[in-house]
Amino acid sequence: MIRKYIQTGTRLPVKLSTRERDLVVERAFLDPEIEAELRQAVPVGSKLVVNLNLDDLDDLLGCV
């Protein structure tokens, strides 16, 4: 497997269902900035897409 380097600050698309997003927002102790990003997720098909950087993803995973 080839590893891909992701530059600091690069925003990556994260896909969540509406239910998944709602559970995270309601039950996790999120940073207010990440919560705002999740609430503003853009619907694409049946999923919501939010662009987060690696630090945001690390914080989010630490809350789940």
Predicted model as a PDB file, atoms N, CA, C, CB and O in Angstrom, pLDDT in the B-factor column:
MODEL        1                                                                  
ATOM      1  N   MET A   1       0.843  -1.166   0.000  1.00 82.00           N  
ATOM      2  CA  MET A   1       0.000   0.000   0.000  1.00 82.00           C  
ATOM      3  C   MET A   1       0.898   1.242   0.000  1.00 82.00           C  
ATOM      4  CB  MET A   1      -0.964  -0.009   1.220  1.00 82.00           C  
ATOM      5  O   MET A   1       1.866   1.318   0.756  1.00 82.00           O  
ATOM      6  N   ILE A   2       0.572   2.189  -0.837  1.00 90.00           N  
ATOM      7  CA  ILE A   2       1.313   3.431  -0.927  1.00 90.00           C  
ATOM      8  C   ILE A   2       0.677   4.453   0.009  1.00 90.00           C  
ATOM      9  CB  ILE A   2       1.347   3.956  -2.387  1.00 90.00           C  
ATOM     10  O   ILE A   2      -0.534   4.674  -0.030  1.00 90.00           O  
ATOM     11  N   ARG A   3       1.497   5.068   0.843  1.00 92.00           N  
ATOM     12  CA  ARG A   3       0.999   6.092   1.750  1.00 92.00           C  
ATOM     13  C   ARG A   3       0.986   7.435   1.043  1.00 92.00           C  
ATOM     14  CB  ARG A   3       1.855   6.159   3.030  1.00 92.00           C  
ATOM     15  O   ARG A   3       1.862   7.742   0.234  1.00 92.00           O  
ATOM     16  N   LYS A   4      -0.007   8.213   1.359  1.00 89.00           N  
ATOM     17  CA  LYS A   4      -0.136   9.534   0.776  1.00 89.00           C  
ATOM     18  C   LYS A   4       0.101  10.575   1.868  1.00 89.00           C  
ATOM     19  CB  LYS A   4      -1.531   9.720   0.116  1.00 89.00           C  
ATOM     20  O   LYS A   4      -0.535  10.532   2.921  1.00 89.00           O  
ATOM     21  N   TYR A   5       1.010  11.501   1.617  1.00 91.00           N  
ATOM     22  CA  TYR A   5       1.285  12.569   2.561  1.00 91.00           C  
ATOM     23  C   TYR A   5       0.191  13.624   2.447  1.00 91.00           C  
ATOM     24  CB  TYR A   5       2.684  13.190   2.309  1.00 91.00           C  
ATOM     25  O   TYR A   5      -0.147  14.067   1.350  1.00 91.00           O  
ATOM     26  N   ILE A   6      -0.357  14.018   3.588  1.00 91.00           N  
ATOM     27  CA  ILE A   6      -1.384  15.060   3.631  1.00 91.00           C  
ATOM     28  C   ILE A   6      -0.766  16.266   4.302  1.00 91.00           C  
ATOM     29  CB  ILE A   6      -2.680  14.582   4.391  1.00 91.00           C  
ATOM     30  O   ILE A   6      -0.337  16.191   5.453  1.00 91.00           O  
ATOM     31  N   GLN A   7      -0.717  17.370   3.594  1.00 92.00           N  
ATOM     32  CA  GLN A   7      -0.104  18.585   4.128  1.00 92.00           C  
ATOM     33  C   GLN A   7      -0.939  19.152   5.270  1.00 92.00           C  
ATOM     34  CB  GLN A   7       0.065  19.637   3.020  1.00 92.00           C  
ATOM     35  O   GLN A   7      -2.163  19.022   5.291  1.00 92.00           O  
ATOM     36  N   THR A   8      -0.262  19.772   6.202  1.00 90.00           N  
ATOM     37  CA  THR A   8      -0.917  20.407   7.339  1.00 90.00           C  
ATOM     38  C   THR A   8      -1.947  21.426   6.851  1.00 90.00           C  
ATOM     39  CB  THR A   8       0.123  21.085   8.256  1.00 90.00           C  
ATOM     40  O   THR A   8      -1.663  22.245   5.977  1.00 90.00           O  
ATOM     41  N   GLY A   9      -3.123  21.360   7.421  1.00 91.00           N  
ATOM     42  CA  GLY A   9      -4.178  22.305   7.067  1.00 91.00           C  
ATOM     43  C   GLY A   9      -5.071  21.858   5.930  1.00 91.00           C  
ATOM     44  O   GLY A   9      -6.095  22.489   5.667  1.00 91.00           O  
ATOM     45  N   THR A  10      -4.702  20.770   5.240  1.00 95.00           N  
ATOM     46  CA  THR A  10      -5.533  20.277   4.147  1.00 95.00           C  
ATOM     47  C   THR A  10      -6.859  19.787   4.712  1.00 95.00           C  
ATOM     48  CB  THR A  10      -4.814  19.144   3.364  1.00 95.00           C  
ATOM     49  O   THR A  10      -6.892  19.062   5.707  1.00 95.00           O  
ATOM     50  N   ARG A  11      -7.932  20.182   4.080  1.00 95.00           N  
ATOM     51  CA  ARG A  11      -9.264  19.774   4.530  1.00 95.00           C  
ATOM     52  C   ARG A  11      -9.700  18.561   3.721  1.00 95.00           C  
ATOM     53  CB  ARG A  11     -10.296  20.942   4.385  1.00 95.00           C  
ATOM     54  O   ARG A  11      -9.598  18.543   2.494  1.00 95.00           O  
ATOM     55  N   LEU A  12     -10.186  17.550   4.429  1.00 95.00           N  
ATOM     56  CA  LEU A  12     -10.610  16.298   3.813  1.00 95.00           C  
ATOM     57  C   LEU A  12     -12.111  16.121   3.967  1.00 95.00           C  
ATOM     58  CB  LEU A  12      -9.864  15.106   4.431  1.00 95.00           C  
ATOM     59  O   LEU A  12     -12.671  16.458   5.011  1.00 95.00           O  
ATOM     60  N   PRO A  13     -12.773  15.593   2.934  1.00 96.00           N  
ATOM     61  CA  PRO A  13     -14.211  15.376   3.050  1.00 96.00           C  
ATOM     62  C   PRO A  13     -14.527  14.175   3.947  1.00 96.00           C  
ATOM     63  CB  PRO A  13     -14.824  15.172   1.664  1.00 96.00           C  
ATOM     64  O   PRO A  13     -13.947  13.100   3.798  1.00 96.00           O  
ATOM     65  N   VAL A  14     -15.443  14.378   4.863  1.00 96.00           N  
ATOM     66  CA  VAL A  14     -15.911  13.319   5.760  1.00 96.00           C  
ATOM     67  C   VAL A  14     -17.406  13.163   5.513  1.00 96.00           C  
ATOM     68  CB  VAL A  14     -15.603  13.650   7.283  1.00 96.00           C  
ATOM     69  O   VAL A  14     -18.165  14.127   5.611  1.00 96.00           O  
ATOM     70  N   LYS A  15     -17.823  11.933   5.190  1.00 97.00           N  
ATOM     71  CA  LYS A  15     -19.231  11.672   4.900  1.00 97.00           C  
ATOM     72  C   LYS A  15     -19.897  11.019   6.105  1.00 97.00           C  
ATOM     73  CB  LYS A  15     -19.377  10.774   3.649  1.00 97.00           C  
ATOM     74  O   LYS A  15     -19.381  10.059   6.677  1.00 97.00           O  
ATOM     75  N   LEU A  16     -21.047  11.556   6.475  1.00 96.00           N  
ATOM     76  CA  LEU A  16     -21.832  11.036   7.595  1.00 96.00           C  
ATOM     77  C   LEU A  16     -23.298  11.004   7.198  1.00 96.00           C  
ATOM     78  CB  LEU A  16     -21.626  11.896   8.876  1.00 96.00           C  
ATOM     79  O   LEU A  16     -23.754  11.811   6.388  1.00 96.00           O  
ATOM     80  N   SER A  17     -24.023  10.069   7.775  1.00 97.00           N  
ATOM     81  CA  SER A  17     -25.475  10.116   7.603  1.00 97.00           C  
ATOM     82  C   SER A  17     -26.001  11.199   8.539  1.00 97.00           C  
ATOM     83  CB  SER A  17     -26.149   8.712   7.900  1.00 97.00           C  
ATOM     84  O   SER A  17     -25.303  11.632   9.456  1.00 97.00           O  
ATOM     85  N   THR A  18     -27.211  11.622   8.305  1.00 96.00           N  
ATOM     86  CA  THR A  18     -27.820  12.631   9.170  1.00 96.00           C  
ATOM     87  C   THR A  18     -27.884  12.119  10.606  1.00 96.00           C  
ATOM     88  CB  THR A  18     -29.234  13.003   8.665  1.00 96.00           C  
ATOM     89  O   THR A  18     -27.617  12.861  11.551  1.00 96.00           O  
ATOM     90  N   ARG A  19     -28.235  10.865  10.759  1.00 97.00           N  
ATOM     91  CA  ARG A  19     -28.325  10.257  12.097  1.00 97.00           C  
ATOM     92  C   ARG A  19     -26.970  10.246  12.798  1.00 97.00           C  
ATOM     93  CB  ARG A  19     -28.869   8.823  11.998  1.00 97.00           C  
ATOM     94  O   ARG A  19     -26.881  10.569  13.982  1.00 97.00           O  
ATOM     95  N   GLU A  20     -25.910   9.874  12.069  1.00 95.00           N  
ATOM     96  CA  GLU A  20     -24.571   9.862  12.658  1.00 95.00           C  
ATOM     97  C   GLU A  20     -24.160  11.258  13.109  1.00 95.00           C  
ATOM     98  CB  GLU A  20     -23.551   9.312  11.656  1.00 95.00           C  
ATOM     99  O   GLU A  20     -23.645  11.434  14.213  1.00 95.00           O  
ATOM    100  N   ARG A  21     -24.390  12.240  12.257  1.00 96.00           N  
ATOM    101  CA  ARG A  21     -24.043  13.618  12.595  1.00 96.00           C  
ATOM    102  C   ARG A  21     -24.815  14.082  13.830  1.00 96.00           C  
ATOM    103  CB  ARG A  21     -24.330  14.550  11.406  1.00 96.00           C  
ATOM    104  O   ARG A  21     -24.244  14.692  14.734  1.00 96.00           O  
ATOM    105  N   ASP A  22     -26.106  13.790  13.859  1.00 96.00           N  
ATOM    106  CA  ASP A  22     -26.927  14.212  14.992  1.00 96.00           C  
ATOM    107  C   ASP A  22     -26.468  13.568  16.293  1.00 96.00           C  
ATOM    108  CB  ASP A  22     -28.385  13.873  14.736  1.00 96.00           C  
ATOM    109  O   ASP A  22     -26.434  14.234  17.329  1.00 96.00           O  
ATOM    110  N   LEU A  23     -26.116  12.287  16.259  1.00 94.00           N  
ATOM    111  CA  LEU A  23     -25.633  11.607  17.464  1.00 94.00           C  
ATOM    112  C   LEU A  23     -24.336  12.222  17.972  1.00 94.00           C  
ATOM    113  CB  LEU A  23     -25.426  10.120  17.186  1.00 94.00           C  
ATOM    114  O   LEU A  23     -24.175  12.432  19.174  1.00 94.00           O  
ATOM    115  N   VAL A  24     -23.420  12.509  17.071  1.00 94.00           N  
ATOM    116  CA  VAL A  24     -22.143  13.103  17.473  1.00 94.00           C  
ATOM    117  C   VAL A  24     -22.377  14.488  18.071  1.00 94.00           C  
ATOM    118  CB  VAL A  24     -21.175  13.190  16.267  1.00 94.00           C  
ATOM    119  O   VAL A  24     -21.814  14.814  19.116  1.00 94.00           O  
ATOM    120  N   VAL A  25     -23.192  15.295  17.424  1.00 93.00           N  
ATOM    121  CA  VAL A  25     -23.447  16.656  17.910  1.00 93.00           C  
ATOM    122  C   VAL A  25     -24.154  16.629  19.264  1.00 93.00           C  
ATOM    123  CB  VAL A  25     -24.290  17.442  16.888  1.00 93.00           C  
ATOM    124  O   VAL A  25     -23.843  17.437  20.139  1.00 93.00           O  
ATOM    125  N   GLU A  26     -25.099  15.711  19.442  1.00 94.00           N  
ATOM    126  CA  GLU A  26     -25.878  15.659  20.680  1.00 94.00           C  
ATOM    127  C   GLU A  26     -25.106  15.074  21.855  1.00 94.00           C  
ATOM    128  CB  GLU A  26     -27.126  14.855  20.459  1.00 94.00           C  
ATOM    129  O   GLU A  26     -25.283  15.520  22.988  1.00 94.00           O  
ATOM    130  N   ARG A  27     -24.254  14.087  21.607  1.00 92.00           N  
ATOM    131  CA  ARG A  27     -23.678  13.316  22.712  1.00 92.00           C  
ATOM    132  C   ARG A  27     -22.190  13.503  22.957  1.00 92.00           C  
ATOM    133  CB  ARG A  27     -23.926  11.901  22.477  1.00 92.00           C  
ATOM    134  O   ARG A  27     -21.705  13.161  24.035  1.00 92.00           O  
ATOM    135  N   ALA A  28     -21.456  14.032  21.997  1.00 89.00           N  
ATOM    136  CA  ALA A  28     -20.010  14.198  22.176  1.00 89.00           C  
ATOM    137  C   ALA A  28     -19.700  15.585  22.717  1.00 89.00           C  
ATOM    138  CB  ALA A  28     -19.264  13.966  20.847  1.00 89.00           C  
ATOM    139  O   ALA A  28     -20.445  16.535  22.478  1.00 89.00           O  
ATOM    140  N   PHE A  29     -18.606  15.692  23.440  1.00 89.00           N  
ATOM    141  CA  PHE A  29     -18.151  16.976  23.960  1.00 89.00           C  
ATOM    142  C   PHE A  29     -17.231  17.600  22.920  1.00 89.00           C  
ATOM    143  CB  PHE A  29     -17.423  16.813  25.340  1.00 89.00           C  
ATOM    144  O   PHE A  29     -16.007  17.492  23.002  1.00 89.00           O  
ATOM    145  N   LEU A  30     -17.848  18.256  21.939  1.00 90.00           N  
ATOM    146  CA  LEU A  30     -17.118  18.776  20.787  1.00 90.00           C  
ATOM    147  C   LEU A  30     -16.620  20.194  21.014  1.00 90.00           C  
ATOM    148  CB  LEU A  30     -17.994  18.735  19.557  1.00 90.00           C  
ATOM    149  O   LEU A  30     -17.199  20.969  21.777  1.00 90.00           O  
ATOM    150  N   ASP A  31     -15.540  20.505  20.335  1.00 89.00           N  
ATOM    151  CA  ASP A  31     -15.077  21.882  20.224  1.00 89.00           C  
ATOM    152  C   ASP A  31     -16.175  22.646  19.488  1.00 89.00           C  
ATOM    153  CB  ASP A  31     -13.680  21.982  19.473  1.00 89.00           C  
ATOM    154  O   ASP A  31     -16.709  22.134  18.505  1.00 89.00           O  
ATOM    155  N   PRO A  32     -16.525  23.838  19.926  1.00 93.00           N  
ATOM    156  CA  PRO A  32     -17.606  24.587  19.264  1.00 93.00           C  
ATOM    157  C   PRO A  32     -17.389  24.801  17.766  1.00 93.00           C  
ATOM    158  CB  PRO A  32     -17.766  25.925  19.928  1.00 93.00           C  
ATOM    159  O   PRO A  32     -18.353  24.832  17.002  1.00 93.00           O  
ATOM    160  N   GLU A  33     -16.135  24.949  17.340  1.00 93.00           N  
ATOM    161  CA  GLU A  33     -15.854  25.144  15.919  1.00 93.00           C  
ATOM    162  C   GLU A  33     -16.178  23.888  15.113  1.00 93.00           C  
ATOM    163  CB  GLU A  33     -14.388  25.533  15.717  1.00 93.00           C  
ATOM    164  O   GLU A  33     -16.726  23.976  14.014  1.00 93.00           O  
ATOM    165  N   ILE A  34     -15.840  22.725  15.659  1.00 93.00           N  
ATOM    166  CA  ILE A  34     -16.133  21.464  14.966  1.00 93.00           C  
ATOM    167  C   ILE A  34     -17.637  21.231  14.946  1.00 93.00           C  
ATOM    168  CB  ILE A  34     -15.406  20.269  15.649  1.00 93.00           C  
ATOM    169  O   ILE A  34     -18.187  20.784  13.939  1.00 93.00           O  
ATOM    170  N   GLU A  35     -18.299  21.533  16.052  1.00 94.00           N  
ATOM    171  CA  GLU A  35     -19.758  21.387  16.089  1.00 94.00           C  
ATOM    172  C   GLU A  35     -20.417  22.264  15.025  1.00 94.00           C  
ATOM    173  CB  GLU A  35     -20.301  21.748  17.488  1.00 94.00           C  
ATOM    174  O   GLU A  35     -21.346  21.828  14.345  1.00 94.00           O  
ATOM    175  N   ALA A  36     -19.937  23.497  14.882  1.00 95.00           N  
ATOM    176  CA  ALA A  36     -20.487  24.397  13.870  1.00 95.00           C  
ATOM    177  C   ALA A  36     -20.260  23.830  12.468  1.00 95.00           C  
ATOM    178  CB  ALA A  36     -19.852  25.797  13.991  1.00 95.00           C  
ATOM    179  O   ALA A  36     -21.146  23.903  11.617  1.00 95.00           O  
ATOM    180  N   GLU A  37     -19.084  23.270  12.229  1.00 95.00           N  
ATOM    181  CA  GLU A  37     -18.792  22.654  10.922  1.00 95.00           C  
ATOM    182  C   GLU A  37     -19.763  21.497  10.648  1.00 95.00           C  
ATOM    183  CB  GLU A  37     -17.317  22.144  10.873  1.00 95.00           C  
ATOM    184  O   GLU A  37     -20.287  21.367   9.542  1.00 95.00           O  
ATOM    185  N   LEU A  38     -19.995  20.664  11.660  1.00 96.00           N  
ATOM    186  CA  LEU A  38     -20.897  19.521  11.488  1.00 96.00           C  
ATOM    187  C   LEU A  38     -22.329  19.980  11.223  1.00 96.00           C  
ATOM    188  CB  LEU A  38     -20.857  18.620  12.729  1.00 96.00           C  
ATOM    189  O   LEU A  38     -23.034  19.387  10.407  1.00 96.00           O  
ATOM    190  N   ARG A  39     -22.747  21.018  11.900  1.00 95.00           N  
ATOM    191  CA  ARG A  39     -24.111  21.524  11.700  1.00 95.00           C  
ATOM    192  C   ARG A  39     -24.289  22.138  10.313  1.00 95.00           C  
ATOM    193  CB  ARG A  39     -24.452  22.562  12.772  1.00 95.00           C  
ATOM    194  O   ARG A  39     -25.406  22.184   9.797  1.00 95.00           O  
ATOM    195  N   GLN A  40     -23.203  22.607   9.706  1.00 95.00           N  
ATOM    196  CA  GLN A  40     -23.264  23.217   8.380  1.00 95.00           C  
ATOM    197  C   GLN A  40     -22.894  22.233   7.271  1.00 95.00           C  
ATOM    198  CB  GLN A  40     -22.345  24.421   8.323  1.00 95.00           C  
ATOM    199  O   GLN A  40     -22.628  22.652   6.144  1.00 95.00           O  
ATOM    200  N   ALA A  41     -22.873  20.941   7.569  1.00 96.00           N  
ATOM    201  CA  ALA A  41     -22.515  19.933   6.570  1.00 96.00           C  
ATOM    202  C   ALA A  41     -23.444  20.031   5.365  1.00 96.00           C  
ATOM    203  CB  ALA A  41     -22.576  18.515   7.179  1.00 96.00           C  
ATOM    204  O   ALA A  41     -24.635  20.312   5.495  1.00 96.00           O  
ATOM    205  N   VAL A  42     -22.871  19.793   4.201  1.00 95.00           N  
ATOM    206  CA  VAL A  42     -23.600  19.921   2.941  1.00 95.00           C  
ATOM    207  C   VAL A  42     -24.139  18.553   2.517  1.00 95.00           C  
ATOM    208  CB  VAL A  42     -22.685  20.517   1.833  1.00 95.00           C  
ATOM    209  O   VAL A  42     -23.380  17.585   2.477  1.00 95.00           O  
ATOM    210  N   PRO A  43     -25.434  18.453   2.201  1.00 96.00           N  
ATOM    211  CA  PRO A  43     -25.962  17.174   1.736  1.00 96.00           C  
ATOM    212  C   PRO A  43     -25.469  16.858   0.320  1.00 96.00           C  
ATOM    213  CB  PRO A  43     -27.498  17.189   1.771  1.00 96.00           C  
ATOM    214  O   PRO A  43     -25.543  17.688  -0.585  1.00 96.00           O  
ATOM    215  N   VAL A  44     -24.965  15.634   0.160  1.00 96.00           N  
ATOM    216  CA  VAL A  44     -24.548  15.126  -1.149  1.00 96.00           C  
ATOM    217  C   VAL A  44     -25.148  13.725  -1.265  1.00 96.00           C  
ATOM    218  CB  VAL A  44     -22.952  15.109  -1.313  1.00 96.00           C  
ATOM    219  O   VAL A  44     -24.680  12.779  -0.631  1.00 96.00           O  
ATOM    220  N   GLY A  45     -26.178  13.615  -2.076  1.00 94.00           N  
ATOM    221  CA  GLY A  45     -26.889  12.340  -2.152  1.00 94.00           C  
ATOM    222  C   GLY A  45     -27.555  12.064  -0.816  1.00 94.00           C  
ATOM    223  O   GLY A  45     -28.261  12.916  -0.277  1.00 94.00           O  
ATOM    224  N   SER A  46     -27.327  10.870  -0.284  1.00 95.00           N  
ATOM    225  CA  SER A  46     -27.943  10.488   0.989  1.00 95.00           C  
ATOM    226  C   SER A  46     -27.036  10.769   2.184  1.00 95.00           C  
ATOM    227  CB  SER A  46     -28.309   9.018   0.966  1.00 95.00           C  
ATOM    228  O   SER A  46     -27.387  10.425   3.312  1.00 95.00           O  
ATOM    229  N   LYS A  47     -25.889  11.381   1.961  1.00 97.00           N  
ATOM    230  CA  LYS A  47     -24.929  11.658   3.032  1.00 97.00           C  
ATOM    231  C   LYS A  47     -24.734  13.151   3.218  1.00 97.00           C  
ATOM    232  CB  LYS A  47     -23.588  10.990   2.737  1.00 97.00           C  
ATOM    233  O   LYS A  47     -25.060  13.952   2.342  1.00 97.00           O  
ATOM    234  N   LEU A  48     -24.197  13.509   4.371  1.00 97.00           N  
ATOM    235  CA  LEU A  48     -23.778  14.874   4.638  1.00 97.00           C  
ATOM    236  C   LEU A  48     -22.254  14.895   4.536  1.00 97.00           C  
ATOM    237  CB  LEU A  48     -24.278  15.375   6.053  1.00 97.00           C  
ATOM    238  O   LEU A  48     -21.589  13.983   5.028  1.00 97.00           O  
ATOM    239  N   VAL A  49     -21.702  15.913   3.909  1.00 98.00           N  
ATOM    240  CA  VAL A  49     -20.259  16.010   3.756  1.00 98.00           C  
ATOM    241  C   VAL A  49     -19.766  17.256   4.470  1.00 98.00           C  
ATOM    242  CB  VAL A  49     -19.856  16.035   2.263  1.00 98.00           C  
ATOM    243  O   VAL A  49     -20.268  18.360   4.257  1.00 98.00           O  
ATOM    244  N   VAL A  50     -18.772  17.050   5.323  1.00 97.00           N  
ATOM    245  CA  VAL A  50     -18.134  18.149   6.034  1.00 97.00           C  
ATOM    246  C   VAL A  50     -16.631  18.030   5.790  1.00 97.00           C  
ATOM    247  CB  VAL A  50     -18.478  18.124   7.576  1.00 97.00           C  
ATOM    248  O   VAL A  50     -16.075  16.933   5.851  1.00 97.00           O  
ATOM    249  N   ASN A  51     -15.984  19.145   5.518  1.00 96.00           N  
ATOM    250  CA  ASN A  51     -14.540  19.147   5.268  1.00 96.00           C  
ATOM    251  C   ASN A  51     -13.814  19.512   6.552  1.00 96.00           C  
ATOM    252  CB  ASN A  51     -14.168  20.135   4.126  1.00 96.00           C  
ATOM    253  O   ASN A  51     -14.002  20.599   7.098  1.00 96.00           O  
ATOM    254  N   LEU A  52     -12.973  18.583   7.031  1.00 95.00           N  
ATOM    255  CA  LEU A  52     -12.234  18.775   8.273  1.00 95.00           C  
ATOM    256  C   LEU A  52     -10.749  18.566   8.021  1.00 95.00           C  
ATOM    257  CB  LEU A  52     -12.740  17.814   9.372  1.00 95.00           C  
ATOM    258  O   LEU A  52     -10.365  17.777   7.158  1.00 95.00           O  
ATOM    259  N   ASN A  53      -9.907  19.280   8.780  1.00 95.00           N  
ATOM    260  CA  ASN A  53      -8.474  19.028   8.669  1.00 95.00           C  
ATOM    261  C   ASN A  53      -8.094  17.918   9.647  1.00 95.00           C  
ATOM    262  CB  ASN A  53      -7.651  20.326   8.948  1.00 95.00           C  
ATOM    263  O   ASN A  53      -8.935  17.454  10.417  1.00 95.00           O  
ATOM    264  N   LEU A  54      -6.836  17.494   9.620  1.00 93.00           N  
ATOM    265  CA  LEU A  54      -6.414  16.365  10.450  1.00 93.00           C  
ATOM    266  C   LEU A  54      -6.537  16.661  11.941  1.00 93.00           C  
ATOM    267  CB  LEU A  54      -4.983  15.989  10.123  1.00 93.00           C  
ATOM    268  O   LEU A  54      -6.867  15.766  12.719  1.00 93.00           O  
ATOM    269  N   ASP A  55      -6.281  17.887  12.348  1.00 93.00           N  
ATOM    270  CA  ASP A  55      -6.437  18.245  13.763  1.00 93.00           C  
ATOM    271  C   ASP A  55      -7.898  18.145  14.192  1.00 93.00           C  
ATOM    272  CB  ASP A  55      -5.907  19.668  14.022  1.00 93.00           C  
ATOM    273  O   ASP A  55      -8.199  17.664  15.285  1.00 93.00           O  
ATOM    274  N   ASP A  56      -8.807  18.603  13.327  1.00 93.00           N  
ATOM    275  CA  ASP A  56     -10.241  18.503  13.623  1.00 93.00           C  
ATOM    276  C   ASP A  56     -10.659  17.037  13.732  1.00 93.00           C  
ATOM    277  CB  ASP A  56     -11.076  19.220  12.531  1.00 93.00           C  
ATOM    278  O   ASP A  56     -11.416  16.665  14.628  1.00 93.00           O  
ATOM    279  N   LEU A  57     -10.161  16.209  12.815  1.00 92.00           N  
ATOM    280  CA  LEU A  57     -10.488  14.778  12.850  1.00 92.00           C  
ATOM    281  C   LEU A  57      -9.972  14.130  14.126  1.00 92.00           C  
ATOM    282  CB  LEU A  57      -9.902  14.061  11.625  1.00 92.00           C  
ATOM    283  O   LEU A  57     -10.661  13.308  14.730  1.00 92.00           O  
ATOM    284  N   ASP A  58      -8.764  14.495  14.539  1.00 92.00           N  
ATOM    285  CA  ASP A  58      -8.191  13.954  15.765  1.00 92.00           C  
ATOM    286  C   ASP A  58      -9.038  14.345  16.972  1.00 92.00           C  
ATOM    287  CB  ASP A  58      -6.747  14.443  15.945  1.00 92.00           C  
ATOM    288  O   ASP A  58      -9.317  13.512  17.834  1.00 92.00           O  
ATOM    289  N   ASP A  59      -9.447  15.606  17.033  1.00 91.00           N  
ATOM    290  CA  ASP A  59     -10.307  16.065  18.133  1.00 91.00           C  
ATOM    291  C   ASP A  59     -11.654  15.340  18.110  1.00 91.00           C  
ATOM    292  CB  ASP A  59     -10.526  17.593  18.046  1.00 91.00           C  
ATOM    293  O   ASP A  59     -12.153  14.911  19.150  1.00 91.00           O  
ATOM    294  N   LEU A  60     -12.230  15.208  16.932  1.00 90.00           N  
ATOM    295  CA  LEU A  60     -13.519  14.537  16.791  1.00 90.00           C  
ATOM    296  C   LEU A  60     -13.429  13.082  17.244  1.00 90.00           C  
ATOM    297  CB  LEU A  60     -14.003  14.609  15.337  1.00 90.00           C  
ATOM    298  O   LEU A  60     -14.287  12.606  17.988  1.00 90.00           O  
ATOM    299  N   LEU A  61     -12.404  12.385  16.802  1.00 88.00           N  
ATOM    300  CA  LEU A  61     -12.242  10.978  17.186  1.00 88.00           C  
ATOM    301  C   LEU A  61     -11.987  10.834  18.676  1.00 88.00           C  
ATOM    302  CB  LEU A  61     -11.099  10.341  16.403  1.00 88.00           C  
ATOM    303  O   LEU A  61     -12.377   9.832  19.275  1.00 88.00           O  
ATOM    304  N   GLY A  62     -11.345  11.812  19.277  1.00 87.00           N  
ATOM    305  CA  GLY A  62     -11.114  11.777  20.723  1.00 87.00           C  
ATOM    306  C   GLY A  62     -12.386  11.939  21.527  1.00 87.00           C  
ATOM    307  O   GLY A  62     -12.439  11.550  22.694  1.00 87.00           O  
ATOM    308  N   CYS A  63     -13.414  12.511  20.913  1.00 81.00           N  
ATOM    309  CA  CYS A  63     -14.698  12.740  21.591  1.00 81.00           C  
ATOM    310  C   CYS A  63     -15.658  11.572  21.432  1.00 81.00           C  
ATOM    311  CB  CYS A  63     -15.348  13.998  21.060  1.00 81.00           C  
ATOM    312  O   CYS A  63     -16.620  11.448  22.190  1.00 81.00           O  
ATOM    313  N   VAL A  64     -15.401  10.727  20.462  1.00 76.00           N  
ATOM    314  CA  VAL A  64     -16.355   9.651  20.143  1.00 76.00           C  
ATOM    315  C   VAL A  64     -15.988   8.399  20.916  1.00 76.00           C  
ATOM    316  CB  VAL A  64     -16.378   9.356  18.617  1.00 76.00           C  
ATOM    317  O   VAL A  64     -16.663   7.377  20.792  1.00 76.00           O  
TER     318      VAL A  64                                                      
ENDMDL                                                                          
END                                                                             
